[in-house]
Amino acid sequence: MRTPVSRRRFLAGTSTLALGGVAVASGAASLIPAPAFAAAGTVGQPAPAFSLKDVDGKTVSLADHKGKVVVLEWTNHGCPFVRKHYDTGNMQALQKEATGQGVVWLTIVSSAEGQQGYVTADEGKKRMAEEKWASSHLLLDPAGTAGRAYDAKVTPHMYVIGKDGTLLYNGAIDDRPTTKKEDVAGATNFVRPAIQAALSGQPVQNATNKAYGCTIKYSKASA
């Protein structure tokens, strides 16, 4: 029995849509592992490569530190959640402890020019000196390239990368999502044990925790 013309056209259209869906799905799949967004903050995957200028004008690349444990800290000097950790000296102490063990600590500002949290190189250097930061570099990411590659959402947002370049930790600095400075003393720090595990080549037991803080003010042009 012959299929009516109208039905044949409908079925053909359905097949075309189905094939189109497969093509779209295949296209999406081919985009996912693109180098710039390969991991996008996914623990267990290679950390996305990046190169940024630090406040001294030096280009710093993640690839420069292959074979070392690397900590990434997204920051915003005006965010009260960040201020909790800097005003108490908690962040600086963790930076000093980590870098003293050979860890590379990269603090990153992804606030766009004209947005709250943006800093110039001179402003960044002044803040580092005044607040006695112990990070290896303060990197400027006004275009938001590195921040978006890691899917960094808030400040502070912390990442720990292993010696082989695998992302081992993604999330909050601790378990107290408040702006209260008195909460620092009793908090369980998630980054410290992740660093120690990375240094010893052991699995990170608590590898992901929802980051808390102020939303990163990305450039709309990089969205």
Buried (B, 14 or more C-beta within 10 A) or exposed (E): EEEEEEEEEEEEEEEEEEEEEEEEEEEEEEEEEEEEBBBBBBBEBBBBBBEBBBBEEEEBEBEEBEEBBBBBBBBBBEBBBBBBBBEBEBBBEBBBBBBEEEBBBBBBBBBBEEBEBBBEBEEBBEBBEEBEBBBBBBBBBBBBBBBBBBBBBBBBBBBBBBBEBBBBBBBBBBBBBEBEBEBBEEBEBBBBBBBBBBBEEEEBEEBBBEBBBBEBBBBEEBE
